[in-house]
Amino acid sequence: MIIPKADRLNLVKEYYFVRKLEEIAKLNKEGKNVINFGIGSPDLAPSRETVQAIVATAERDNTHGYQPYRGIPEFRQKIVEWYKKTYKVDLNPNDEVLPLLGSKEGILHLTMAFLNPGEEVLVPNPGYPGYSSLTMLSGGTIRYYDLKEENNWFPDFDALKKANLSKVKIMWVNYPHMPTGTVANKDMLKKLIDFAKEKKILICYDNPYSLVLNKEEPFSILQIEGAKEVAVELNSFSKSHNMAGWRVGMMLGKKEYLDAALAIKSNIDSGMFLGIQQAAMKALDNDAAWHARRNDVYRERRDWVYKILDLLNFEYSKDQVGLFIWAKPKDPIAIPDIAAFVDQILYSSYVFFTPGEIFGSNGKNFLRLSLCVPAERMKEAYERLEKVMTKA
C-alpha cells in the first residue's frame, strides 16, 4: 500500500469467522468436507410468495431506480401492521419505523448518531461482537456489563447502579439472547427501562430471534410502558423469514431517535431496492403455519444437537430460544480449554463448533452450535464424532 491504514483498524481484530471460514475452506479444498455448526446463516428458503414478489418487481422496467431512504410508505405500513399483530405494539408508520439494509447497519447508525469520541457504551459479556467493534470504530469506549449463568444471563442492575456511568450514552441489550438463548421477562425489562430513565441511557434493543423456536408469545421491549422514551428496537427478516442474504431489517421507536439514525443512514446508502421491499411485505404475510413449519425443521435439528452434546458429555438448557444451542462441559477439568477442544474436533472429525470465548470472557467455558445445518449432516457429524470417541 502507498498509504498506511487508518489508526481505527488497530482497535479491532479481523472478525473471528472470517479467519475460521478461510481455514475451513482450505480443509474442504483438501476434500475433508467439514460440517460447519459455526454460523447462524439460515439455509432454508423464504416463502414462495416472497420470492415471486421480487421476481415480478425485477421484471418490470420502471422499478430499478433509487428508493426513499425511509422506504416506501406501503412497506412501513406493513411493518406497523405486523408489529401490532405479532408484538401488540402500536407504531406510527410515518416516523416510528425505519427500514434498514439488515439490522446490522442499524447498530452502526445508532452508534454514530449518538456517540461522541470518548463516550461510553454498555456492551453485554457475552454478546454479539458487532456491538464492541462498531463502538471502537466510532471512537467510543466499551464498558462491558456481565451476564452470568447464575443470574440467568440477565444484567445485574444492582452492580450497574453502583458503577460510575456518567459517560455512558448507549446500552446494547439482546433478548432472546445470542449466544445463550435466554428469553427476557417483563419484570427484568421493566427494571431495564427504569434503569435507563434513572441513568439517562439509550437502550438499543436487538430482537432478531423472537420467532425462532419461541415457547411463548413473541416479545418486544416496546410493549413495556415508557419504553419509547428510552429505547429503540432493531428487528430483522434474516432469521424469522429465512432472508439473511437479502439484508432487510427495521428500526422502531420514537421519531427523534429514528431521525438521528436516518441522518447517518442517508449519507451511507441510497435506499432499499423496491423489489426487496415488496418481497419483504409478502414475507410479513407468512401465516402461523409457515412459521410453525420452519420451527419444526429447527426442532428436529435441535434434537440432533442435543444428541451430539450428550455424546460429548456437555450440558445445556432446553429452555433456549433462537438459532443456537449454548453448552458447557459436564466435566470442565476434562476439557479445560474450549478453543483447543474446538480445534481438536475440527481436525479429528472435520466438524466445527464455535468457542464461546469469542462472545466475551463470560463465554470462555462454553460452546455454541448453530441449527443452520441440515438434519442429515447433523447425523453424519454425530457418526464422525462417535467414531473418534470410540477410538479414544
Disulfide bonds with the S-S distance in Angstrom:
none
